[in-house]
Amino acid sequence: MEHTVAGAIKEWRKHNKVIGQVKISYKKILRKCRELSLAGGKYREYQGLCAKYQCARLTAVTKGLVPFEDKPFKAYLQ
């Protein structure tokens, strides 16, 4: 019984629009905090490289692929 209730709650959270919007807002705020914490224009430099390199531009316009700018910060900016 416990597994069924837990599964139902998980599905409800997954499809709840309010919770989805809260998660999106949280991710946007977290990203801005990370951008602000990068000293010396490192993030702007990274954005420039993303605009310059063809593979990054192609990834940004290809549906279903995550753009380079949206990749995790710690993978590229540390």
Contacts in CASP RR format, 6 or more apart in sequence:
PFRMAT RR
TARGET T0000
AUTHOR 0000-0000-0000
METHOD contacts of the structure
MODEL  1
MEHTVAGAIKEWRKHNKVIGQVKISYKKILRKCRELSLAGGKYREYQGLC
AKYQCARLTAVTKGLVPFEDKPFKAYLQ
13 19 0 8 1.000
31 73 0 8 1.000
34 73 0 8 1.000
35 43 0 8 1.000
38 73 0 8 1.000
38 77 0 8 1.000
42 77 0 8 1.000
43 77 0 8 1.000
46 69 0 8 1.000
46 76 0 8 1.000
46 77 0 8 1.000
47 69 0 8 1.000
49 56 0 8 1.000
50 56 0 8 1.000
50 57 0 8 1.000
50 60 0 8 1.000
50 67 0 8 1.000
50 68 0 8 1.000
50 69 0 8 1.000
51 57 0 8 1.000
53 68 0 8 1.000
55 68 0 8 1.000
56 67 0 8 1.000
56 68 0 8 1.000
56 69 0 8 1.000
59 65 0 8 1.000
59 66 0 8 1.000
59 67 0 8 1.000
59 68 0 8 1.000
60 67 0 8 1.000
60 68 0 8 1.000
60 69 0 8 1.000
68 76 0 8 1.000
END
